[in-house]
Amino acid sequence: MSYFRYIDNGDGPTKLFVGGVHGNEGVTSLKFIQRIQEEDLSPGQFYFYNFDKTPYISTIKKEYYQSEIGQKILNLIEYFEPDFYTELHCYNLKNYEKLTSMERYKKTGVPPLIKLGNHVLVSSVSPLIRMTYFSTETVCKTLEFPCFEKLTPELEEEFGFNRKLAIETYEKLLKLILRSPSRIYFENEMLKYYAPQVELAVEYAKKVFGEDFPPY
């Protein structure tokens, strides 16, 4: 699962993509990273990292960024100073309702993940790093896909999960991030295709970061 790829695509934004953030998520994220083609990319510098299995510690806990993997990711962020930072996560489909419920905000102070459609979820990155390791101009996104190795026919039937549609939904947003030449372009495209999700993201950003902080 350990994987690194660098693409020099000329002058443009620096984009850092990280998979295998915790637990065994790298099995799922690597499948998406390896499908990325150079024709999907804007001009710019692209760095793709996918990590091996590590102990699972939530990224909304300070302990995560004190761990070996957390320190590695912070070092990458500080070194590359990306204009776009994207974490590719996966989750257990059994936790779909828990992750998207406002109970998450009440219990942790972190807003729920936003439903993109077809069981794909999206959010900003952990509040623990959003304001301290990035500027307000950095585009920060977390993309969540049901973990491939945890999907069973029974679970897919219970949740009405359509694998093909889920992959298309996930890759549509991932490719938007890949091809966006600037934050302004990304913002405009998000409003065009994901207006309800943007509205929620703005609401959640106000709760956590204040009135003037961007939703991504």
SEGUDO-308257 format. One line per 4 residues: number of its first residue (from 1); their letters; for each residue x, y, z of N, C-alpha, C. Coordinates in pm, 1 decimal. Example, Ala and Ser with C-alpha at 12.3 -4.5 7.8 and 13.67 -1.06 7.14 Angstrom:
BEGIN
1) as) 1319.0:-569.0:780.0:1230.0:-450.0:780.0:1320.0:-330.0:780.0 | 1285.0:-225.0:708.0:1367.0:-106.0:714.0:1290.0:3.0:787.0 .
//
This chain:
BEGIN
1) msyf) 80.8:-121.2:0.0:0.0:0.0:0.0:84.2:126.2:0.0 | 205.3:119.5:53.9:290.3:237.2:56.5:317.8:281.4:-86.6 | 292.7:409.1:-114.2:295.4:454.1:-252.1:328.9:602.4:-255.6 | 413.4:641.2:-351.3:442.2:782.8:-372.6:450.1:809.4:-522.2 .
5) ryid) 394.3:921.5:-561.6:404.5:962.9:-701.0:413.6:1115.1:-706.6 | 506.3:1162.5:-788.4:520.7:1306.4:-809.5:501.9:1334.4:-957.1 | 422.5:1435.7:-988.0:401.4:1476.1:-1126.8:431.6:1624.9:-1138.6 | 528.4:1656.1:-1221.7:560.9:1795.0:-1252.9:479.4:1832.7:-1376.0 .
9) ngdg) 374.7:1911.0:-1355.3:288.4:1950.0:-1466.1:298.7:2100.6:-1493.9 | 416.5:2154.3:-1469.2:441.2:2293.4:-1504.1:401.3:2391.5:-1395.4 | 389.2:2516.6:-1435.3:354.9:2623.0:-1341.8:208.6:2614.7:-1301.8 | 183.7:2625.3:-1173.1:47.2:2616.9:-1122.9:48.6:2584.6:-975.8 .
13) ptkl) -67.7:2560.1:-917.8:-74.8:2533.1:-773.7:-5.2:2403.4:-735.2 | 38.8:2398.7:-610.5:92.8:2275.8:-553.2:-21.0:2199.9:-486.1 | -33.7:2070.5:-520.0:-143.7:1989.9:-467.2:-88.2:1864.4:-400.0 | -129.3:1845.1:-276.1:-84.9:1730.2:-195.9:-205.3:1642.0:-165.1 .
17) fvgg) -194.5:1513.5:-200.5:-299.5:1415.2:-176.1:-244.6:1306.9:-85.4 | -318.9:1276.4:21.6:-272.2:1179.0:119.3:-379.8:1073.7:143.4 | -341.8:947.0:127.5:-429.3:834.6:159.4:-364.2:748.0:265.3 | -440.8:656.7:323.0:-386.9:574.4:430.7:-358.9:656.8:553.5 .
21) vhgn) -448.3:749.7:583.4:-426.8:843.5:693.5:-425.4:772.5:828.1 | -511.9:674.4:844.1:-513.2:595.2:967.9:-580.6:461.0:943.2 | -547.6:366.3:1031.8:-602.4:231.5:1015.0:-556.1:169.1:884.8 | -648.9:98.6:819.9:-617.1:27.7:696.2:-679.0:96.6:575.0 .
25) egvt) -700.2:229.0:586.3:-767.5:302.7:480.2:-690.0:303.6:348.7 | -560.7:281.9:357.3:-478.1:286.3:237.3:-517.7:185.0:132.1 | -579.6:75.1:171.7:-625.1:-25.9:75.4:-726.2:35.1:-21.2 | -817.5:116.2:33.9:-920.6:178.5:-49.0:-866.1:299.9:-122.9 .
29) slkf) -795.7:388.0:-53.8:-749.4:511.8:-117.5:-653.3:485.4:-232.6 | -571.6:381.4:-221.0:-475.4:351.5:-326.2:-544.5:319.0:-457.9 | -658.7:252.5:-450.5:-733.2:218.4:-572.8:-770.6:344.2:-650.4 | -805.1:450.2:-579.0:-841.6:574.9:-646.2:-718.3:651.3:-693.4 .
33) iqri) -615.0:653.5:-611.6:-493.4:726.1:-649.7:-431.8:667.3:-775.9 | -431.1:534.9:-787.0:-369.0:470.4:-902.3:-449.2:486.2:-1030.9 | -574.0:527.6:-1019.2:-657.1:549.3:-1137.9:-641.1:690.7:-1195.3 | -571.2:777.1:-1124.2:-554.5:913.9:-1170.3:-461.8:918.1:-1291.5 .
37) qeed) -506.4:987.3:-1395.1:-429.8:1001.0:-1517.9:-380.5:1145.2:-1532.7 | -272.1:1163.1:-1607.2:-217.4:1296.9:-1622.6:-314.7:1390.6:-1693.3 | -401.4:1337.2:-1777.4:-500.7:1422.1:-1844.4:-606.6:1475.8:-1747.3 | -611.0:1420.2:-1624.5:-703.7:1469.0:-1522.4:-652.2:1594.6:-1452.8 .
41) lspg) -527.4:1633.6:-1478.9:-460.3:1732.6:-1395.7:-459.9:1873.1:-1455.8 | -469.3:1970.5:-1367.0:-442.3:2109.2:-1404.0:-291.0:2126.2:-1416.7 | -244.9:2240.7:-1467.7:-102.6:2271.8:-1451.5:-69.0:2278.3:-1302.8 | 53.8:2246.1:-1268.1:95.2:2254.8:-1128.6:182.9:2138.7:-1086.6 .
45) qfyf) 209.6:2132.5:-957.7:293.2:2029.3:-898.1:205.0:1937.4:-813.3 | 216.5:1806.7:-836.0:128.0:1710.0:-771.5:209.8:1607.3:-692.5 | 166.3:1585.5:-568.2:232.7:1489.4:-480.2:125.7:1396.3:-423.1 | 145.6:1267.1:-445.0:51.1:1166.5:-398.2:122.5:1072.2:-301.5 .
49) ynfd) 70.9:1062.0:-180.4:124.9:971.3:-79.6:13.4:878.8:-32.2 | 45.9:750.6:-22.0:-47.8:654.5:36.7:31.1:569.4:135.7 | -18.7:562.6:259.2:57.9:499.6:366.5:8.0:359.8:399.8 | 99.3:280.9:456.2:66.5:146.7:503.1:-24.8:153.8:625.1 .
53) ktpy) -74.4:39.9:665.6:-163.9:30.5:781.5:-95.0:82.8:907.3 | -167.7:162.5:983.0:-119.9:215.2:1110.1:-230.5:199.9:1213.8 | -198.6:212.6:1342.0:-304.8:208.9:1443.1:-408.1:318.2:1414.0 | -533.9:286.6:1436.6:-639.2:384.1:1408.5:-652.1:482.2:1524.9 .
57) isti) -625.2:609.1:1495.4:-650.2:719.4:1589.2:-724.4:825.8:1510.3 | -833.7:872.9:1561.2:-912.3:972.8:1490.5:-833.2:1101.3:1470.2 | -849.0:1163.2:1354.1:-778.4:1287.8:1325.2:-840.8:1407.3:1396.6 | -949.8:1386.5:1467.9:-1004.7:1496.7:1547.8:-954.0:1489.9:1692.5 .
61) kkey) -859.8:1397.7:1717.8:-795.9:1387.6:1848.7:-651.5:1436.4:1838.6 | -607.2:1511.2:1938.3:-470.7:1563.8:1937.5:-367.3:1453.0:1930.4 | -403.0:1335.6:1987.2:-308.2:1223.5:1988.7:-267.8:1181.1:1847.8 | -356.7:1202.1:1751.5:-323.7:1159.9:1615.3:-199.7:1233.3:1565.5 .
65) yqse) -195.6:1363.9:1586.7:-85.4:1443.6:1533.2:41.5:1432.9:1617.2 | 33.1:1358.5:1727.7:151.8:1325.0:1805.1:207.1:1187.8:1766.7 | 129.9:1114.0:1685.8:171.4:979.6:1643.8:270.9:989.0:1529.2 | 334.2:877.7:1497.5:434.3:875.6:1390.1:373.2:915.6:1256.2 .
69) igqk) 257.0:858.3:1223.0:194.7:890.0:1095.1:146.1:1034.2:1093.2 | 90.7:1080.2:1205.5:45.6:1218.8:1212.8:159.0:1316.7:1192.5 | 273.9:1287.3:1251.5:391.6:1372.2:1235.4:441.8:1371.5:1090.7 | 435.4:1256.0:1025.8:476.7:1247.9:885.3:391.2:1339.2:798.2 .
73) ilnl) 260.5:1334.6:822.1:169.7:1415.5:740.7:190.9:1564.1:767.4 | 209.1:1601.9:892.6:235.6:1742.1:923.5:366.1:1788.8:859.7 | 465.5:1702.2:857.3:592.8:1737.8:793.6:575.4:1759.6:643.4 | 492.2:1676.6:580.6:465.6:1693.8:437.6:395.9:1826.9:411.5 .
77) ieyf) 298.4:1858.9:494.8:224.8:1984.6:478.8:319.1:2103.8:494.8 | 403.0:2098.0:596.2:494.6:2210.1:620.8:599.4:2221.8:509.9 | 641.2:2108.6:456.1:745.2:2110.5:352.7:690.5:2162.2:219.2 | 574.7:2109.5:175.7:522.1:2144.1:43.6:437.7:2271.8:43.1 .
81) epdf) 383.2:2309.4:158.4:294.8:2425.8:167.3:193.2:2425.0:52.6 | 109.8:2322.3:46.1:21.8:2305.2:-69.7:-86.8:2411.9:-79.9 | -125.5:2440.7:-203.4:-240.3:2527.5:-229.9:-370.2:2448.0:-222.0 | -360.8:2318.9:-250.3:-472.7:2225.0:-236.6:-422.8:2107.4:-152.4 .
85) ytel) -496.2:2075.2:-48.1:-461.5:1960.4:37.0:-584.1:1870.7:47.8 | -568.0:1744.5:10.3:-680.8:1650.7:7.2:-645.9:1521.8:79.1 | -730.6:1483.4:174.7:-717.0:1354.2:241.8:-820.3:1257.8:185.7 | -772.5:1140.2:145.2:-859.0:1035.5:91.2:-882.1:931.8:200.4 .
89) hcyn) -1000.8:933.5:257.1:-1035.3:843.6:366.5:-1135.2:738.0:319.8 | -1154.8:637.7:405.4:-1269.2:548.1:387.4:-1331.2:522.1:523.8 | -1455.5:475.2:522.0:-1528.1:452.4:646.8:-1610.7:325.5:635.3 | -1648.1:272.5:751.0:-1734.3:154.6:755.6:-1877.3:198.1:727.0 .
93) lkny) -1936.6:140.3:625.7:-2071.5:178.4:585.1:-2170.8:169.7:701.1 | -2142.0:84.0:798.0:-2229.0:71.9:915.6:-2238.3:204.0:992.7 | -2136.6:288.9:977.5:-2131.1:413.9:1053.4:-2185.1:533.7:975.6 | -2250.4:507.6:864.8:-2296.9:615.5:776.8:-2382.7:717.7:850.5 .
97) eklt) -2482.7:670.8:925.0:-2573.5:763.1:993.4:-2501.2:837.2:1106.4 | -2414.1:768.8:1175.8:-2341.1:831.9:1286.4:-2249.8:943.7:1236.3 | -2185.8:921.9:1123.6:-2092.6:1020.2:1070.0:-2162.1:1143.1:1012.8 | -2288.4:1127.3:973.0:-2360.4:1237.2:908.7:-2464.3:1300.7:1000.3 .
101) smer) -2466.5:1261.4:1126.4:-2564.4:1313.7:1221.9:-2507.0:1432.9:1298.6 | -2592.6:1528.5:1334.5:-2548.5:1642.0:1415.8:-2508.7:1598.7:1556.1 | -2539.8:1477.1:1594.5:-2492.8:1425.2:1723.1:-2340.1:1427.1:1728.1 | -2276.7:1412.0:1612.8:-2129.7:1416.0:1607.6:-2079.7:1552.6:1655.6 .
105) ykkt) -2147.4:1658.5:1613.7:-2107.6:1792.8:1656.0:-2131.0:1812.2:1805.1 | -2242.7:1761.3:1854.8:-2275.3:1776.4:1996.4:-2174.2:1703.2:2085.0 | -2124.9:1588.4:2036.9:-2034.3:1507.2:2117.3:-1887.8:1550.5:2104.8 | -1849.2:1595.7:1985.9:-1706.7:1619.2:1960.9:-1672.1:1764.9:1929.5 .
109) gvpp) -1773.2:1845.0:1895.3:-1745.8:1981.3:1851.4:-1703.0:1990.1:1706.7 | -1702.4:1876.2:1637.7:-1667.6:1871.8:1495.4:-1794.7:1840.9:1416.4 | -1826.6:1921.3:1315.5:-1950.2:1899.6:1239.1:-1952.9:1763.6:1170.9 | -2072.9:1716.5:1138.3:-2083.8:1589.3:1067.0:-2028.4:1599.0:926.5 .
113) likl) -1999.8:1484.5:869.5:-1961.0:1478.8:729.3:-2084.4:1508.4:643.5 | -2060.3:1561.2:526.4:-2168.2:1603.6:437.1:-2190.8:1498.0:329.8 | -2316.8:1465.8:307.2:-2352.2:1365.6:206.0:-2337.7:1425.1:66.6 | -2249.8:1363.9:-11.8:-2231.1:1408.0:-149.4:-2325.8:1335.5:-243.7 .
117) gnhv) -2370.1:1218.1:-198.9:-2454.9:1132.5:-282.0:-2393.3:995.0:-295.3 | -2477.7:891.7:-305.3:-2430.9:753.9:-325.5:-2331.1:709.2:-218.5 | -2355.5:753.3:-94.9:-2277.4:715.5:22.6:-2133.9:768.1:21.7 | -2107.3:866.2:-61.6:-1980.1:937.0:-57.7:-1997.3:1058.7:32.9 .
121) lvss) -1899.9:1081.2:119.7:-1907.0:1190.0:217.1:-1790.7:1286.5:196.4 | -1812.1:1411.2:238.5:-1709.8:1513.0:218.8:-1709.7:1608.7:337.8 | -1594.6:1666.2:364.7:-1583.6:1766.2:470.9:-1454.5:1844.0:448.3 | -1427.4:1939.2:538.6:-1295.8:2000.3:542.1:-1202.0:1901.7:613.0 .
125) vspl) -1082.3:1945.1:645.1:-990.3:1859.1:720.2:-1008.1:1887.1:869.4 | -937.4:1812.3:950.8:-950.6:1826.3:1095.5:-932.0:1971.2:1140.0 | -1022.3:2021.6:1224.1:-1005.3:2157.0:1277.2:-873.2:2175.7:1352.6 | -814.8:2065.2:1398.8:-688.1:2074.3:1472.2:-574.1:2125.0:1385.2 .
129) irmt) -586.8:2108.3:1252.6:-479.8:2154.3:1163.7:-524.9:2260.7:1064.3 | -655.5:2274.7:1044.5:-702.2:2365.8:938.1:-655.4:2509.1:959.1 | -660.5:2558.6:1080.4:-627.3:2698.4:1104.5:-479.2:2720.3:1136.3 | -408.2:2614.0:1170.0:-269.3:2629.8:1213.6:-166.5:2589.7:1108.0 .
133) yfst) -203.8:2502.7:1015.0:-108.1:2455.7:914.6:-139.2:2503.5:772.8 | -250.9:2573.9:756.2:-289.9:2620.3:623.6:-334.7:2765.3:630.5 | -324.6:2835.0:520.0:-381.7:2969.0:511.2:-529.6:2957.3:477.7 | -601.4:3066.4:489.1:-743.4:3064.1:451.9:-760.1:3039.4:303.1 .
137) etvc) -657.4:3064.8:224.1:-666.4:3046.0:79.5:-644.0:2901.5:36.4 | -590.7:2818.9:124.3:-568.2:2678.8:89.0:-701.3:2606.4:75.5 | -715.8:2527.8:-30.3:-834.4:2443.6:-46.1:-808.3:2312.3:27.3 | -884.5:2286.6:133.1:-866.4:2166.4:215.1:-991.4:2080.9:207.7 .
141) ktle) -976.7:1957.2:162.3:-1092.7:1869.1:152.2:-1059.9:1730.4:207.2 | -1160.7:1671.0:267.4:-1158.9:1530.1:305.5:-1266.2:1458.9:224.2 | -1227.2:1351.4:156.4:-1321.9:1269.7:80.8:-1331.2:1133.1:146.8 | -1453.3:1086.5:166.8:-1477.1:957.8:235.3:-1555.9:863.4:145.6 .
145) fpcf) -1502.3:742.7:128.6:-1566.7:637.4:50.6:-1581.5:514.1:140.1 | -1688.8:437.3:129.2:-1697.6:314.1:208.3:-1577.4:222.9:182.5 | -1514.4:176.2:288.0:-1394.7:92.5:274.5:-1426.6:-34.0:195.4 | -1351.9:-56.5:88.6:-1378.1:-170.8:1.8:-1373.5:-302.9:78.1 .
149) eklt) -1271.8:-318.1:166.2:-1254.3:-448.3:231.9:-1361.1:-476.9:336.5 | -1439.7:-375.4:372.8:-1545.3:-396.4:471.9:-1683.7:-410.8:409.3 | -1690.6:-394.7:278.1:-1819.2:-408.1:209.7:-1853.1:-555.7:189.6 | -1974.9:-592.0:220.6:-2025.3:-726.9:195.8:-2155.0:-714.5:117.4 .
153) pele) -2194.3:-819.5:46.2:-2322.0:-813.4:-25.8:-2438.7:-779.9:66.9 | -2434.5:-831.4:188.8:-2542.3:-806.4:284.7:-2546.4:-658.3:324.2 | -2428.3:-601.7:349.3:-2420.4:-460.9:388.9:-2461.3:-370.0:273.2 | -2418.3:-404.0:153.4:-2453.6:-323.6:36.7:-2604.4:-325.7:14.7 .
157) eefg) -2665.3:-440.7:35.4:-2810.7:-451.1:18.2:-2883.3:-373.0:127.9 | -2834.6:-383.2:250.8:-2898.6:-313.9:362.6:-2900.2:-162.7:341.9 | -2791.1:-108.1:288.9:-2780.7:37.1:271.7:-2814.3:83.4:130.2 | -2850.7:-9.8:43.1:-2879.6:27.1:-95.1:-2757.8:85.7:-164.4 .
161) fnrk) -2642.4:26.5:-137.2:-2516.2:78.4:-188.2:-2491.6:32.5:-330.5 | -2469.4:128.7:-419.2:-2438.8:100.6:-558.9:-2292.1:134.9:-582.9 | -2209.8:34.0:-595.1:-2064.6:54.9:-604.7:-2026.3:141.8:-724.5 | -2086.0:114.8:-839.0:-2052.1:189.2:-960.5:-2085.1:337.6:-945.0 .
165) laie) -2204.7:367.4:-895.8:-2244.2:507.0:-877.9:-2159.7:576.4:-771.1 | -2124.7:502.4:-666.4:-2042.0:560.0:-559.9:-1903.7:597.9:-613.4 | -1844.0:510.4:-691.6:-1713.2:539.0:-750.1:-1720.7:661.4:-841.4 | -1825.6:668.3:-922.1:-1842.4:783.6:-1012.2:-1857.3:913.5:-932.8 .
169) tyek) -1932.5:907.9:-823.6:-1955.5:1026.2:-740.5:-1825.7:1071.5:-676.3 | -1750.7:977.0:-621.7:-1623.7:1007.7:-555.9:-1524.9:1066.6:-655.2 | -1512.9:1002.4:-770.4:-1412.3:1045.9:-867.1:-1449.5:1177.9:-933.5 | -1577.0:1210.6:-939.5:-1616.9:1339.5:-996.3:-1560.0:1454.0:-913.6 .
173) llkl) -1573.3:1445.6:-780.9:-1519.5:1551.6:-695.5:-1366.9:1545.9:-691.4 | -1311.6:1426.6:-685.4:-1165.5:1413.9:-685.4:-1106.2:1477.0:-811.6 | -1168.6:1452.6:-926.1:-1116.7:1508.6:-1051.6:-1135.8:1659.6:-1058.2 | -1239.1:1711.5:-992.0:-1254.8:1856.5:-985.4:-1137.0:1918.7:-910.6 .
177) ilrs) -1098.7:1854.7:-799.6:-982.9:1903.9:-724.6:-856.8:1894.6:-809.9 | -841.7:1784.9:-880.3:-722.8:1763.4:-962.5:-710.9:1865.7:-1075.5 | -822.5:1901.4:-1136.5:-815.4:1986.9:-1255.2:-830.3:2135.7:-1225.2 | -864.0:2170.6:-1101.4:-887.1:2311.3:-1068.5:-755.7:2389.5:-1070.9 .
181) psri) -746.7:2495.3:-1150.7:-622.9:2572.7:-1157.2:-609.5:2676.1:-1046.0 | -718.9:2697.5:-970.8:-716.2:2799.4:-866.4:-830.1:2776.5:-768.4 | -822.3:2841.5:-653.0:-931.5:2835.0:-554.8:-1059.9:2892.2:-614.4 | -1052.3:3003.9:-685.2:-1171.8:3067.5:-741.7:-1243.2:2971.7:-835.8 .
185) yfen) -1167.6:2905.3:-920.6:-1227.0:2807.9:-1012.3:-1295.8:2697.5:-933.5 | -1228.0:2646.3:-832.8:-1284.7:2538.5:-751.2:-1413.5:2583.4:-683.7 | -1413.1:2703.0:-625.8:-1532.1:2754.7:-559.1:-1650.3:2764.6:-655.3 | -1625.0:2817.3:-773.8:-1732.1:2834.4:-872.1:-1789.3:2701.1:-918.2 .
189) emlk) -1701.5:2603.8:-938.4:-1747.3:2471.6:-980.8:-1824.8:2401.3:-869.5 | -1780.4:2418.5:-746.4:-1853.5:2360.5:-633.4:-1994.6:2416.8:-625.1 | -2008.2:2547.1:-643.0:-2140.4:2609.0:-638.8:-2227.8:2561.9:-754.4 | -2164.3:2534.1:-867.7:-2238.5:2489.7:-984.9:-2293.7:2347.6:-966.4 .
193) yyap) -2212.7:2258.4:-911.0:-2250.1:2117.1:-904.4:-2296.9:2070.6:-766.2 | -2255.9:2143.0:-660.8:-2282.2:2094.3:-524.3:-2335.9:2205.0:-433.7 | -2427.9:2284.1:-484.1:-2477.1:2400.1:-407.8:-2530.4:2363.8:-268.5 | -2614.0:2258.7:-252.8:-2662.5:2224.7:-118.4:-2549.2:2186.8:-22.6 .
197) qvel) -2450.4:2115.0:-74.7:-2336.7:2075.3:9.1:-2252.3:2196.9:49.1 | -2236.5:2291.1:-43.1:-2162.0:2413.5:-11.7:-2233.8:2492.9:97.1 | -2365.3:2500.8:87.5:-2444.1:2572.2:188.6:-2422.3:2512.2:327.4 | -2422.4:2379.9:334.7:-2396.7:2313.2:462.5:-2253.2:2337.4:509.2 .
201) avey) -2158.3:2330.0:416.5:-2018.0:2350.5:451.7:-1995.2:2491.0:507.0 | -2062.6:2589.0:450.4:-2052.4:2726.3:500.8:-2106.9:2734.0:643.0 | -2220.6:2670.8:664.8:-2281.8:2669.2:798.3:-2188.6:2604.7:900.4 | -2127.9:2492.2:862.9:-2039.6:2421.2:955.7:-1911.3:2500.1:981.7 .
205) akkv) -1858.3:2565.6:878.0:-1736.6:2644.9:895.4:-1760.0:2758.9:994.5 | -1876.8:2819.1:987.9:-1909.5:2926.9:1082.3:-1912.2:2874.9:1226.1 | -1964.8:2753.3:1244.7:-1972.4:2695.9:1378.6:-1833.8:2673.6:1438.2 | -1740.9:2629.6:1355.0:-1609.5:2589.1:1405.4:-1506.5:2701.5:1398.6 .
209) fged) -1505.6:2774.3:1285.8:-1397.3:2868.8:1260.4:-1438.8:3016.1:1270.2 | -1569.3:3044.2:1267.6:-1612.9:3183.5:1269.7:-1674.6:3226.9:1138.3 | -1728.7:3347.1:1138.6:-1810.3:3396.0:1027.8:-1737.3:3404.5:895.6 | -1610.7:3442.7:895.5:-1542.1:3475.0:770.2:-1452.7:3363.7:716.7 .
213) fppy) -1455.2:3247.4:779.0:-1364.5:3141.0:734.5:-1427.5:3063.2:617.7 | -1348.2:3030.1:514.1:-1406.2:2959.4:398.9:-1444.9:2816.6:433.9 | -1541.2:2760.5:359.3:-1589.5:2625.7:390.6:-1495.7:2514.8:343.6 | -1390.1:2550.7:269.8:-1292.6:2452.1:224.9:-1158.9:2518.7:199.8 .
//
